[in-house]
Amino acid sequence: MGQTESTEGTQVPPCTENVSIQPSSNNNEISNYILRKNFSNLESYSLQSTFENLSSVKNGREVIEEEVFVQYLGFPDEIGIGPILYRSFAYLASYPSPAHEENPLTYEGLVKAIAIYCDKVHGVIPEDRVKLIFESYAIHEEHSALGITSKTGVSYEVVGKQPSNTDDIKSEDSNVREGGITDVGSLKIDFINLDDDAAFLKALGFQQQKDDEPSIVSKVLCTEMIEILTGLIWLMINENTFTIEEFELSADINQIRKVVTPIVEHMARYDADLRNLPSSQILSSQTYIKWPIFKVFLQRNIPNVFNLFKPFFYGQFLIGQTLSQNRQEPIKTGPHMPKLDEKSECLSPINLALLSLSLSENVLNRKEWNCLYLGSKHGFSMNRFSTHVFKYTGPTLMLIRAELKNNHKQVSQDTSPSKKEILVIGAYISERWRSISSPRTCFGSAECYLFELSPTFELFPASHNNTNYVYYNPAFGIGFGGIATSGPTSSKIESMDINSFVIQLDNTLQYGRYRNDAFRDMVATYDLSVTRPFFDMSFEVLEIEVIGMGGEGVKEKQKKDWKWEEQESIKRTTTRKEVVDKEILKMAGIINEDQLSEIARKEP
C-alpha cells in the first residue's frame, strides 16, 4: 500500500509448513514519492536540514536517537509525552508494515511520520491517518491461531500453521502463494474495509472458521492517553498565552493533568465493560482504551485532537530551517487559538483548549473573539442580554458557570449529590440570536451543539430529529434542545419540571436546569449522554458569558446596527412628539390651520 505501481510476481519455492507474507515494497520509494507529490521544495529542504542537524551515525546509519528527538521537541519532562511521540514516529517510520519494535528513525522514516502527522499523505497512503496515529501509540492485543504480528500495513507476517481451507486462496486475485515471499502491492486495498480484520485477511486469501477468526485490537494505556492529551493541551496554552515559563512549572502541568484525567476516565467509560469500574481501576496501568472506543469518543467529542499536532510538527520540521541553517532548538509553534478582546472567567486557557478540540477550523482561524456579554458586568437580565448579544451576525459561544443546588438528582459515577460542585456547561450557536414569541418555535441549525466542560467533559451534537435548537423569550428565559410547552400540540408555556429543555435559564438568568433522561418519552434534539442515562441538575448561576466568534469587523457592525436603530427610534419619537405638540396647540387655539392655509395661498 502506498505504491503507485505494483511489481512483478516472483517465483515461489514449494510449499513448506509455514506461510510467510512480507512487504516487498521499498520504503525509500514511498518516502521519495511523498516528497515529490506532497512536499514543496522549501519543505523538503527544511526537513532534510533538520534531520542532518539532529542525526548521528549509529550502526552505520544516520538516525535521530530518542534522547535528541525528545529534547528537540521541547516538552517539559514532567508531562511524559516526549518518549511516546518518539515511539509513535518510529512506528510510523516503518510504514507500510509498522510494528512496535526498535525501529531506527531514519530520514526516510521521518518523511513518512511527518507526512502522516501533517496530513501530507494524499494519493500515497490511503489508510485513515487518525487510526494510524492512534495505533502508533498503541500496543496490539492479539489472539489468533495464525500468530499475526502486524495489522496496519498492506501485509502480515504469518507464522504458524497453514490455513486449512487453501482451496479458497485465489493467487490471481490476491497474489498470495504458499510457502514463500509475495508482493501484495497489486491488491485492490482501496476497496477493503481496513477496520474489518476478517475482511482484510480474506483479501490476503486466508479463510477462517467463524469461531477461529483472528482478532487484533489496538489499544492505548489510559495513563499514556493522559500524557498525550496533557501535552497537547499544554502546547495549545503555550501558544495562546506566549508565557512559556509559567506553563513549564510543575504546578501548571499538574493543573492541566487534573483537568485531562477525568476526560480520559470518561473516554474509557464509553466501553461498556469499563463503565461501572471505580476510577482507581480505570486510571491504573492495566487499563486500556481500544480503537473502536476511542473512535466513537473522538467523532463525538474531540474530532480535532490529532489535527492540533499539525502546526506544531510543521513548525518543528518543515519551516524551521528557513530561519537558521544550524538550528537545533525548536520553534514554539503550537495550534493557533484566537485572542479574546477581554478577560474571561469561564473561558480560561484550559477551557479554550478543550473547546478547540471540537470547534470548526473556520471558527478557530479567527484572529480575535469578542466578549459580547458578561453577566456580572452587564447585568443578569434578558434586556441586558439582548442589548449586548442581539444583532451580532457571527456564531457565538455561550458559557454558564454555576453551582449545583443540594436538591439536584443525578445518577453518575463522577459526582456525589451531597457535595457542592461547580458546573461549567454551554452551547455553540451557529446563527444570530433572535427573540421568539411562539412557545413552540426555535432558531438555530444542526451545527449547534451543547457541551459540558466540568465536572464531566462531553459534547451533545445535534441529533437531526427536530429543529428545537435554541429558544429565547424575554418572558420565559433561554432554553436549548426542547420547547417551552409540555408537548408539540400544547400552546401553554410550562415550568422547568414539565418542558423538555436540556439546558434552561429562567428569565432572571440566575437559576437554571440541566438534564438528560434517556427514558423520557421525548424526541431528543441533541444526542443523549453515552455514559449517563439520567441526570437532572438544578443550579444557581455564578456567571454567564457570550463570546462572539465572527472575527474582525463583526462586533463593529453590531455596534453600528444598534446605533442606527437607536437613531431611527429617536426620529420616530421626535416625529410623534411634534405631532402631539401640534395637536395640543390646535386645541388651545394657538394654531389655526385654516388661517395658515390662506396665508400660504396668498404668498407669491
BELVENFEN-V212214 format. One record per helix or strand of 2 or more residues. SS is the DSSP state (helix for helix, strand for strand). FROM is the first residue (numbers start at 0). TO is the last residue. Records with the same first field share a line. If there is no record, write none. Layout:
SS->FROM-TO + FROM-TO
This chain:
helix->26-37 + 40-53 + 65-72 + 80-92 + 106-116 + 128-136 + 165-167 + 170-173 + 188-190 + 196-202 + 209-211 + 221-240 + 243-247 + 249-267 + 278-281 + 290-300 + 306-316 + 319-321 + 348-355 + 360-363 + 374-377 + 381-388 + 553-586 + 592-601
strand->55-57 + 60-63 + 138-142 + 214-220 + 287-289 + 338-339 + 367-373 + 395-403 + 408-409 + 421-428 + 448-453 + 457-461 + 469-472 + 476-479 + 502-505 + 510-516 + 533-547
